[in-house]
């Protein structure tokens, strides 16, 4: 297959995997989804504390992106101080079996890495 033909086949317009990774890829999106899956509903600061190393800007951007793509549901309560809760949408729950496989694979690899050293 020529390079031109290959690049035509693998692009975001017609490759399901590239499209999916555009939505869930990135350093923080999957960990955010995983935390929300494990905890059902979380407030912003709970998420921030549970994700070591994430900045406010990155958490906000990631949550906004996940919300725009229909994976995270944001509920804002009108009270003082403001309260916002995040949870997974039904659409995102469909990803959970795949994430559990990835989690198991990563856990196995991490365990082997610890034994190798």
N, C-alpha and C positions, 0 to 999 in steps of 0.2 A: 504494500500500500504506500502510495506517495505521501510525503509530508503534508502537502496541501490537502489531500483527501482525508488524511488522519485528523488534521486540525479542523476540517469541516465537520467531521463526525463527533469530535469531542469539544463541544462548547456549551455554554450555559443555555442556549436556546433549544438544544435537542438532546442533551445528555441528562438523564434523570439523576445520576449520582452527583454531577456538578451542581445541578439545581438544588438538590437536597442539602449539599454541603454549603451552598451559599446561604441557606436558611439557618442551619444548625451548627455550621463550622465556626471556627474562632476559638480562642483560648478559653473563654468564660461561658459561652452559651450552654454547652452540655453540662458543665458543673452546676449552673443555675437550674437547669431543667431537673437534674438529678436531686438537688437539694429540695426543690419544690415537690418532686415526686415522693421523696422520703418523708417530708414534713406536712404535706397536703397544702397548707396555707402558711405564708410567712410575710412578715412585715419587712420593709426595706432594710432597717438596721439589723434585723435578725439574719437576713441574707448576707449582708455585708460582713458581719462578725463570723459567719460560718464559712466564708470564702477567703481564706488567708491570702493576702497580697493584692486583692482587687481594689481598684481606686473607685471613688464615688462616680467619677465621670464614666469609667468603663462599665460599672454596674448599671448606671442609668441608661447608657447607650445600648447595652445588651438587653436589658429589660424592655426598652422601647422597641428594639428590633424584633424581639420575640413576640411582643404584643402586636406589632404591625403585621407579623406573619401568622397571627392566629394561634400561637402556641401558649401564650401566657395571658391570663385574665387579670386585669387590674381593677380593684374596687377601692374607690375613694370615699371615706366616710366624712361627712361634713360635721366636724367637731373641732374644738380647740384644745390641744394642738391637733393639727391634721393627722389623720390615720389612713394609711394605704396598705392594702393587703394584696398579695400576689398568689396566684394558684395556676395550675395547669388547666388548659382547655381539654375538652374531650378529644379534639384533634391531636393534641400533644400526647395524650395518654396512649394513643396508638403507637407511639415511638417506644414506649417503655419496654416491650419485649426485646427490641433490638438493643436498647441501652443496657438491659440486664446481661445480654450476651457480651457486649463490649466490656461491662464491669467485670464479669467473670474472667474474660480473656486478660484484661489488664491486671487483675488480682493474681492470676496464675503467673503471668510474666514477671510481676514485681516479686512474687515469692521465689521464683527461679533466680532472679537477679540477686536477691539477698543471699541465696545459697551459693551462688557462683563466686562471691567475694569473700 
